[in-house]
Amino acid sequence: MSSGIFRAWCQASRPQFYVATLIPLALGAVLAASENDWNLLRWPAVLIASFLVHLNTNLANDYFEYFSGADEGDSIGGSRVLQEGKITLTQIRSFMIIAYAIACLIGIWVLLITRAWWLAGIMIFAFLSSIYYTARPVRYGYHGLGELFVGINMGPVMVVGTYAALTGRFSTRPLWLSIPVGIMVALILYYQSLPDIESDRKIGKYTLAVRLGRKGSLWGYRGFIAVTYIAVALLVWHGDLHFSALLTLITLPPAVMVDKMIRTMPDWVELHSRGGKVRLFYLLNGLIIVLAAALF
């Protein structure tokens, strides 16, 4: 494989967002390990399947948005490998089929060895969510539901699913601890939609940001931040998290800086290149939650 092709696929995969998958996987694994449940075969299998689905979600977004024209013109959404002619539709479709097949086989293997058949429902939900974010006829991302489904998938689905795949059972604690993680991943998607408010509106893609409008979107950001801290505080108060989780408050100053950036930046298109600040907010808080869960 030439360096150009490799770089094109890296661009398509958008590795800068893989932290969104890493944190919930780590949290589910830590919770399983705290109960002396650890399997050297299941853990890498869960990792591989989860990252393949995340990768395919990104590719599916590029693939289906290509037909709707959402990533054309002034839009800065997606990886733009199709618009730039670096990868073809056929190549993306073929890769998606193979990757989904591998993830499916891993999922079936996990079901057979854990006998936790209810996990099949979670797997099917994750697969359909991956496809129908932008695929017809559902296209839930076009109806302001992207943050909801992403939050559910990268929060409860992934944390509970990882825990169950490693232990073979369900527990409410992974479910509760997954809530702030899911909220923060939803925040990442929400922030990334801000620069595309105008281009999304033109094509009828009514994301949450489009529905809120420019002024409302700023309060939407503040809402995500506030609910994240409230969720962590409630988990500590209820005794589900070690009190060290309150260290998440050290990320408040950077969150305020992003608030100021959104509030004062005339052209929100410039927000696109500064999304790393929101991902860092998620990473730091996610690591604190994972460590607090390990100390419980």
N, C-alpha and C positions, 0 to 999 in steps of 0.2 A: 504494500500500500504506500503510495507516494505521500510526502508530507502535506501536499495540498489537499488531498482527499481526507487525510486524517484531520487536518484543521477544519475542514468543512463539516465533518461529522461531529467534531467537538463543538463547533458553533451551533449545530442543530440540536445537540443534546443539552446545551445550556447548563454546564456543570456548576456554575455559580449558585444555582438554586438547589443543588443536591443536599445542602445543609438542612433543607426542609424535611427530607426523608431521614437523614442521619439521626437527628435528635429523637424523634418518636421511636425509632428502632432501638436506640441506646436506652431510652427510658423503659421500654418494655423488657429489654434484656436485663437491666439492672433489677427491676422488680421481680423477675423470674429468678435471678441469681440470689436475691435476698432470701428466697425460700428454698435455697439449695437445689434449684432446678436449672441445670445447665447442660446443654447437649452440643458437643463440638461439631456434629453433623447438621443438626437443625439450624443452628445460628447462621452459618454461612449460606445455607439454602434460603433462609428468610431474607438475608441481605441481598442475595442475587435476584430473587424474585421481586422484591420491593423496588430495587433500583431499576430493574427492567421495566416495571410498570410505570415508574416515574419518567424514565426516558421515553417510553412509548406515549405517555400523556403529552409530553412536549412535542413529539413528532406528529401525533394525531392533531394537535392544535395547529401546527404548520400546514398539515395536509388538508384539513377541512376548511381552514380559513383561506387557503389559496383559492378555493372555488367560490367563496363568498366575496372575495376581494377585500377582506378586512385589513390585510397587511400590505395593500398596495398604496401607491402614492406617498402621501405625507405621513402615513401611519408608521410608527416605530415599534409596533408589536411583533411578537414572534421572533424567530431566529433569522429570517429573511434569506435562508439558503436557497429556497425555491425561486424567490424573486431575483436573486443574484446569479441563478443558473449553476450553482455549485453542486447541487444534488437534484435528481429528477424525482418526479412523483412516483414512478415505478420503483425506484430504489427505496424510497421511504416506505411505500406500501409493502414491499417484500420484506424489509427489515422488521416492520411492525408485526407481520404475520409470524415470523420466526421468533421474535422476542416474546410475543404473547404466548406462543406455543410452549416455549421453555418455561415461562412463568406458570403456565397452566399445569404442566407436568410436575413442577416442584410443588405446586399447591395440592395436587392429587396425592403425591407422596406424603406430604405433611398430614393430610386427612387420614391416610391409611395407617400411619404409625401412631397418631395421637388418638384416633377414634373420636375426635371432637368434630362431629359431622356438622354442627351448627356453624363452624368456620366457613363452610361452603357458601353460606349466605353472605358473609362478609366479603369473601373473594369475588363473588359474582357482582356484588354492589360496587366494589373497587374497580372491577373491569368495566362495567357499564358507565361508571362515572368518568373513567379515563377516556372512553370513546366519545361520550355524548356531551362533553363540555362544549364542543363546537360542531359536532356532527348532527345532521338532520336525522329524524324530525324533532328531536328533543332540544338540542342546543341551549341547555340551561344557562350557559354563560351569557346568552343574549337576553336573558330575562332577569338579570340582577341576582341570580342564585349561585354564581361562581364561588363567592366567599363562603357561603353556607356549605356547599358540597366539598370544597377543598378543606375547610375546617373539620368537617366530619371525617373525611378520608385520612387526613394527615394527623388527626388527633385520635379520637376513639377507635376508628377502624385499625389504624396502624399500631397504636400502643397496645390495645386489647388483643389484636391479632397476633402480634409478636409474642406477647406474654402467653397466650393460649397455645401458640405453635411450639413454644419451649416447654410448657408445663402440662399441656393437654387439658387445661381446665379454665373456667371463667372466674374472674374475681372483680368485685366492684372497685377496688382501689385503683387498678390501672385505668379504669374508666374515668374516675374522678380526676386523677392526675393528668389525664390526657387533655382536659378541657383548656387550660391556659396554652398548651402547646398548639392545639387546633386553632385557637383564637389568633395566635401570633402568625401562623402560616397563612391564615385568611388575610391578616394584615399585609403580608408580603404581596399577595395577589392584588389586594385593594390598592396599595401604593403604586404597583406597576400599571394599574389601569388609569391612574390620574393623568399621565401625559397624553393618553389617547382619548380623552373625553370628547373632543370635537370630532375626530375622525370616526370614532365609534358611533357617535350620534348620527352622523351622515349616512351610515350604512344600516341603521336600525338596530345596532347592537347596544341594548339598554342595560349596561352594566350598573352595578350599584352606584358607582361614581357618576355615571351619566344621569341616573335618576335623582341623585342628590343635588347635582349641579356644583359649580365651583365653590360657592360659599358653604353649601351643605357638606361637601366632601371634606372640608377642613374639620368640621365637627365630627364627621364620620371617623377620621383618623384619630381624633381625640377620644372618641368612644371606644375604639379598639384598644388604645393604650390604657384607658381607665379600667376597662373590663378585665384586661390581663392582670393588672395589679390586684384588683378586687378578688379575682379567682384564686390567685396565689395566697392572698391573705386569708381567705375563707378556708382553704385547704390546710393552712397552718393552724388556724383557730379550731378547726374540726379535728385536728390530730392526725391528718392523713399525710402531712409533710413535716419534716424536721424544721424547726424554727429558723435554721440557716437559710431557708428559701426566701426569707425576707430580704436577703442581700440583693434580690432583684431590684430593690429600690435604687441601687447604685446606677442603674441604667436610665433613671429618670432624666438626668441632665441631657444625655444624647437624644432622648425622645423629645425633649423640649426644643433642642436644636433643629430637629427635623420639622417640628411644628412651625418654627420660625421660618425655615426654608420654604415650606409649602405656603405659608401666609404671605411672605414678601416677594416670592419669585414671580415676576410678571408673566413669563412664558413657561407654562408647566411642562412643555416638551423637554426642558432642561432637567426636569426631575428624573428622567429616565436614566441618565448616566450616574445618578447619585443614589440609586437603589441599594447600594452596598451598605449604607448607613442603617437601613431598616433590617436588612439581613443580619447585620452585626448585632442589632438590638435583640433579634430572635435567638441568635447563637449564644450570646452571653446569658440571657435569661434561661434558655433551654439547658445549658450546661449547669447553671445553678440549680435548676429543678431536678436534673438528673443526679447531681451530687447530694442534694438534700434528700432525695428518695433513697439513695444508697446509705445515708446516715440514719435513716429512720429505725 
